[in-house]
Amino acid sequence: MQTSIKRRFSRGLLISGNYTWSKALGAYSDDQTFARIDRNDHFFYAPQNFDRRHNLSINWVYELPKPTRNKYLGYIANNWQLSGVYHYQTGAPYSIGFSVSGYGNQNLTGSPTEGARIVLLGSPGSGHSSDPYKQFDVTVFQAPSVGSKGLESGRNYLTLPPLNNWDLSLSKRFVFGEHYKFEARLDAFNALNHTQFNGINTTANFASPGSTVITNLANSTTNLNGFGAINSIRPPRNLQWMLRFEF
């Protein structure tokens, strides 16, 4: 579903916005070169890797009122413009992976290609939170047991933190006669310097099959990037200064 609004330029203000709601579901997020012969596709049917449920973008341009008609004061006080873009987007879906010391697919499922899945003992939550060391409930996971069929849990049942960003620009135009214009512009990307998480350690380490003891849990002192913790963030505020001469 898509919708858009637009306010045409009037009284120095232009605003437009777009919103998209979508839901991409499927058994696989990419093309497959083989056909499955079992009847367990419902364990694979889930939000696709590229699913972004909500996508909102708003942009505006505002020409500030001219406070003076004086020619010389106008060089400083007139012809200022403020513009910006706001963007919100739901994070990508993801699943929890695991590692059992000394055990691979062959040991757990008997297959060199078909892997086991981590066991869910409860709801892990949405997949993101304000706690950088605990983006989901880390107590609800268990390592798969030997003899796994790879159907312990679904896929893409969590969601990465959303994008929530403001970009702003402030510009000043100088007009010299009829043919010459000079513009000074300051752009601020992530203008509010909002810390935005975009990567999580999603691999739980276990010492043995069937264990509920995770050996690489994150904490704020000795394992900052452990299981469940943020391991990457989007760029901080960046400033760009531009000068342009037109003739």
QUIWO-V628418 format. One record per pair of residues at least 4 apart in sequence whose ideal C-beta (glycine too) atoms are under 6 Angstrom apart, sorted by the first residue. I is the first residue (numbers start at 1). J is the second residue. Records with the same first field share a line. If there is no record, write none. Layout:
I: J / J
This chain:
1: 21
2: 20
3: 19
4: 18
5: 17
6: 16
7: 15
9: 14
12: 63
13: 62
14: 61
15: 60
16: 59
17: 58
18: 57
19: 56
20: 55
24: 48 / 51
26: 48
27: 41 / 44 / 45
28: 32
29: 48 / 49
40: 151
43: 151
46: 154 / 155 / 156
47: 51 / 93 / 156
51: 93
52: 89 / 90
53: 90
54: 90
55: 89
56: 88
57: 87
58: 86
59: 85
61: 83
62: 82
63: 81
64: 80
66: 78
67: 77
68: 73 / 74 / 77
70: 74
73: 77
74: 78
79: 173
80: 172
81: 171
82: 170
83: 169
84: 167 / 168
85: 167
86: 166
87: 165
88: 164
89: 163
90: 162
91: 159 / 160 / 161 / 162
92: 160
93: 156 / 159
94: 158
95: 155 / 156
96: 118 / 202
97: 202 / 203
98: 118 / 143 / 204
99: 203 / 205
100: 143 / 206 / 209
101: 207
103: 107 / 108
105: 109 / 111 / 112 / 115
106: 112
108: 116 / 144 / 146 / 148
109: 114 / 116 / 148 / 150
114: 150
115: 150
116: 144 / 148 / 150
117: 150 / 152 / 153
118: 141 / 153
119: 142 / 144 / 152
120: 140 / 153
121: 140 / 142
122: 140
124: 136 / 137 / 140
125: 136 / 137
126: 159
127: 136 / 158 / 159
128: 135 / 161
129: 135
132: 230
133: 218 / 220 / 229
134: 228
135: 200 / 228
138: 228
141: 204
142: 212
143: 206 / 209 / 210 / 211
144: 148 / 152
145: 209 / 210
146: 209
161: 197
165: 190
166: 191 / 192
167: 189
168: 188 / 191
169: 187
170: 186
171: 183 / 185
172: 184
173: 183
174: 182
175: 181
176: 180
179: 247
180: 247
181: 246
182: 245
183: 244
184: 243
185: 242
186: 241
187: 240
188: 239
189: 238
190: 237
193: 236 / 237
196: 234
197: 230 / 233
198: 232 / 234
199: 231 / 232
201: 225 / 227 / 229 / 231
204: 214 / 227
205: 215 / 216
206: 211
207: 211 / 215
214: 227
216: 226 / 227
217: 226 / 227
218: 223 / 226 / 227 / 228 / 229
219: 223
225: 229 / 231
